[in-house]
């Protein structure tokens, strides 16, 4: 079988996104959101993977998750615009994306293709899906639920001003568990099948706040410091907060 090039991988994902939207029929606003996600993903991934001729096996799994997240975004946008946006379809797409989150890391390890770029790709898809779900849940639970989806991006914005926040963090089972809980809590709340699901979302937000606070404290304590008028330097490493570390 001929190995697909990076361009063909991305083109296939874009075609799959259009096909998914055609199946979901989310309405004009939903279509615009879905196409916007496809175009944005294409541009970002083409730039990020420009040094690679082809994506790895795990990257292709994550690419499938990107398409699913784009479909979820289209449904949420359609719902907010009053165009429909079925809850069942949103829950199904999101649940499948969360299940596949545990697959791409295993595929990367088994095939020996784990990389920092692949882990970052996985993390960003997770963050985007959580943001989309938090927007949907905020309508019923309250605007405070948006904090779950916004926290990762707020941390990234803070890291632009505070370089010590970009340092690598040690692996943490607690961090992984808390990250996984966010998606589960939001999907359950979006499904509307559990009474007082906002309590579960509030617990998830509390744990997420604790997890980020613990990591920020760890990074702050180990930040480079000035000594005798000179600043000590530590090797800069790519920071990866990946719920399912590759």
C-alpha positions as CSV (number, residue, x, y, z in Angstrom):
1,X,0.0,0.0,0.0
2,X,1.4,3.4,-0.9
3,X,2.2,5.6,2.0
4,X,0.1,8.7,2.2
5,X,2.0,12.0,2.1
6,X,1.3,14.8,4.6
7,X,-0.7,16.7,2.1
8,X,-2.9,13.7,1.3
9,X,-3.5,13.1,5.0
10,X,-4.7,16.6,5.5
11,X,-6.7,16.6,2.3
12,X,-8.4,13.4,3.4
13,X,-9.2,14.9,6.8
14,X,-10.7,18.0,5.2
15,X,-12.8,15.8,2.9
16,X,-13.9,13.8,6.0
17,X,-14.9,17.0,7.7
18,X,-17.1,18.1,4.9
19,X,-18.6,14.6,4.7
20,X,-19.3,14.7,8.4
21,X,-21.0,18.1,8.2
22,X,-23.1,16.9,5.3
23,X,-24.3,14.0,7.5
24,X,-24.9,16.2,10.5
25,X,-26.7,19.0,8.6
26,X,-26.0,21.7,11.2
27,X,-27.3,24.7,9.4
28,X,-25.5,27.7,7.9
29,X,-23.8,28.8,11.1
30,X,-22.8,25.2,11.9
31,X,-21.4,24.7,8.4
32,X,-19.4,28.0,8.7
33,X,-18.0,26.8,12.1
34,X,-17.1,23.3,10.8
35,X,-15.5,24.7,7.6
36,X,-13.6,27.2,9.7
37,X,-12.3,24.4,11.9
38,X,-11.2,22.4,8.9
39,X,-9.4,25.4,7.3
40,X,-7.8,26.4,10.5
41,X,-6.6,22.8,11.2
42,X,-5.2,22.5,7.7
43,X,-3.2,25.7,8.0
44,X,-1.9,24.9,11.5
45,X,-1.0,21.3,10.8
46,X,0.6,22.1,7.5
47,X,2.9,24.5,9.2
48,X,3.5,22.3,12.2
49,X,4.3,19.2,10.2
50,X,6.1,21.0,7.4
51,X,9.4,19.1,8.1
52,X,7.6,15.7,7.8
53,X,6.7,14.1,4.5
54,X,3.9,12.1,6.2
55,X,2.1,11.9,9.5
56,X,2.7,8.9,11.8
57,X,0.1,6.3,12.7
58,X,-0.7,8.0,16.0
59,X,-0.9,11.4,14.3
60,X,-3.6,10.0,11.9
61,X,-5.6,8.8,14.9
62,X,-5.3,12.3,16.3
63,X,-6.3,13.7,12.9
64,X,-9.5,11.7,13.2
65,X,-10.1,13.3,16.6
66,X,-9.6,16.7,15.0
67,X,-12.4,15.9,12.5
68,X,-14.7,14.8,15.3
69,X,-13.9,17.9,17.3
70,X,-14.8,20.0,14.3
71,X,-18.1,18.3,14.0
72,X,-18.8,18.9,17.7
73,X,-17.9,22.6,17.2
74,X,-20.4,22.8,14.3
75,X,-23.2,21.3,16.4
76,X,-22.5,23.7,19.3
77,X,-22.4,26.7,16.9
78,X,-25.7,25.6,15.3
79,X,-27.3,25.2,18.7
80,X,-26.3,28.6,19.9
81,X,-27.6,30.1,16.6
82,X,-30.9,28.3,17.1
83,X,-30.4,26.1,14.1
84,X,-30.7,22.8,16.0
85,X,-27.5,20.9,16.8
86,X,-28.6,17.5,18.1
87,X,-27.5,16.6,21.6
88,X,-27.2,12.9,20.7
89,X,-24.9,13.6,17.8
90,X,-22.8,16.0,20.0
91,X,-22.4,13.4,22.7
92,X,-21.6,10.6,20.3
93,X,-18.9,12.6,18.5
94,X,-17.4,13.8,21.7
95,X,-17.4,10.4,23.4
96,X,-15.7,8.8,20.4
97,X,-13.1,11.6,20.4
98,X,-12.4,11.0,24.1
99,X,-12.1,7.2,23.6
100,X,-9.7,7.7,20.8
101,X,-7.7,10.0,23.1
102,X,-6.5,6.8,24.8
103,X,-5.7,5.2,21.5
104,X,-3.3,7.5,19.8
105,X,-0.8,7.5,22.7
106,X,-0.7,3.7,22.7
107,X,-0.3,3.6,18.9
108,X,2.6,6.0,19.2
109,X,4.4,3.9,21.8
110,X,3.8,0.5,20.0
111,X,5.0,1.8,16.7
112,X,7.9,3.7,18.2
113,X,6.7,7.0,16.7
114,X,6.2,9.0,19.8
115,X,7.3,12.6,19.5
116,X,6.9,16.0,21.3
117,X,5.1,17.3,18.2
118,X,2.7,14.4,18.2
119,X,2.0,14.9,21.9
120,X,1.4,18.6,21.4
121,X,-1.0,17.9,18.5
122,X,-2.9,15.5,20.8
123,X,-3.0,18.1,23.6
124,X,-4.3,20.9,21.4
125,X,-7.1,18.7,20.1
126,X,-8.0,17.8,23.7
127,X,-8.0,21.5,24.7
128,X,-10.2,22.5,21.7
129,X,-12.8,19.8,22.3
130,X,-13.0,20.7,26.0
131,X,-13.5,24.4,25.1
132,X,-16.3,23.4,22.7
133,X,-18.0,21.3,25.3
134,X,-17.7,23.9,28.0
135,X,-19.4,26.4,25.7
136,X,-22.3,24.0,25.3
137,X,-22.6,23.2,29.0
138,X,-22.3,26.8,30.1
139,X,-25.7,27.5,28.6
140,X,-27.3,25.3,31.2
141,X,-24.8,25.2,34.1
142,X,-23.8,28.9,33.9
143,X,-21.0,31.0,32.4
144,X,-18.6,29.7,35.1
145,X,-18.4,26.4,33.2
146,X,-16.4,28.3,30.5
147,X,-13.5,28.4,32.9
148,X,-12.8,24.7,32.2
149,X,-12.3,25.3,28.5
150,X,-10.5,28.6,29.0
151,X,-8.0,27.6,31.6
152,X,-5.6,25.9,29.2
153,X,-5.6,28.9,26.9
154,X,-5.2,31.4,29.9
155,X,-2.2,29.4,31.0
156,X,-0.7,29.6,27.5
157,X,-1.3,33.4,27.4
158,X,0.4,33.7,30.8
159,X,3.4,31.7,29.5
160,X,4.0,34.3,26.8
161,X,4.8,36.8,29.5
162,X,6.4,34.4,32.0
163,X,8.9,32.2,30.2
164,X,9.4,29.9,33.3
165,X,5.9,28.6,32.7
166,X,7.1,27.0,29.5
167,X,9.4,24.5,31.3
168,X,8.7,20.8,31.1
169,X,6.6,19.2,33.8
170,X,7.2,15.7,35.3
171,X,4.7,13.0,34.4
172,X,1.8,12.9,36.8
173,X,-1.0,10.3,37.1
174,X,-3.1,12.8,39.0
175,X,-2.8,15.3,36.2
176,X,-3.9,12.7,33.6
177,X,-6.8,11.7,35.7
178,X,-8.0,15.2,36.3
179,X,-7.6,16.0,32.5
180,X,-9.6,12.9,31.6
181,X,-12.4,13.8,34.1
182,X,-13.0,17.2,32.3
183,X,-14.2,15.6,29.1
184,X,-16.3,13.0,30.9
185,X,-18.0,15.5,33.1
186,X,-18.7,17.8,30.2
187,X,-20.1,15.1,28.0
188,X,-22.3,13.8,30.8
189,X,-23.6,17.4,31.5
190,X,-24.2,18.0,27.8
191,X,-26.2,14.7,27.5
192,X,-28.6,15.9,30.2
193,X,-29.1,12.4,31.5
194,X,-27.9,13.0,35.0
195,X,-29.8,15.3,37.4
196,X,-27.7,18.1,38.8
197,X,-24.9,17.4,36.4
198,X,-23.6,20.9,37.1
199,X,-22.3,19.6,40.5
200,X,-20.1,17.1,38.6
201,X,-18.9,19.9,36.4
202,X,-18.1,22.1,39.4
203,X,-16.1,19.2,41.0
204,X,-14.2,18.8,37.7
205,X,-13.5,22.5,37.6
206,X,-12.3,22.5,41.2
207,X,-9.9,19.6,40.5
208,X,-8.7,21.3,37.3
209,X,-7.9,24.5,39.3
210,X,-6.0,22.4,41.9
211,X,-4.1,20.6,39.1
212,X,-3.1,23.8,37.3
213,X,-2.3,25.5,40.6
214,X,0.0,22.7,41.7
215,X,1.8,22.7,38.4
216,X,2.2,26.5,38.5
217,X,3.6,26.3,42.0
218,X,6.1,23.5,40.9
219,X,7.3,25.7,38.0
220,X,7.5,28.8,40.1
221,X,9.7,27.2,42.7
222,X,12.1,25.9,40.0
223,X,12.1,29.0,37.9
224,X,15.5,30.5,36.9
225,X,16.7,33.1,39.4
226,X,19.2,35.9,39.5
227,X,22.3,35.5,41.5
228,X,24.9,38.2,42.1
229,X,23.4,40.3,39.3
230,X,23.5,37.4,36.9
231,X,20.6,35.4,35.8
232,X,21.1,31.6,36.0
233,X,19.9,29.8,32.9
234,X,18.3,26.5,32.6
235,X,17.8,24.6,29.3
236,X,14.5,25.5,27.7
237,X,12.3,22.5,27.0
238,X,9.0,22.2,25.3
239,X,6.2,22.0,27.8
240,X,3.7,19.3,27.3
241,X,0.5,18.8,29.3
242,X,-0.9,15.8,27.7
243,X,-3.8,13.9,29.3
244,X,-2.6,10.7,27.7
245,X,1.1,11.1,27.5
246,X,2.7,9.5,24.5
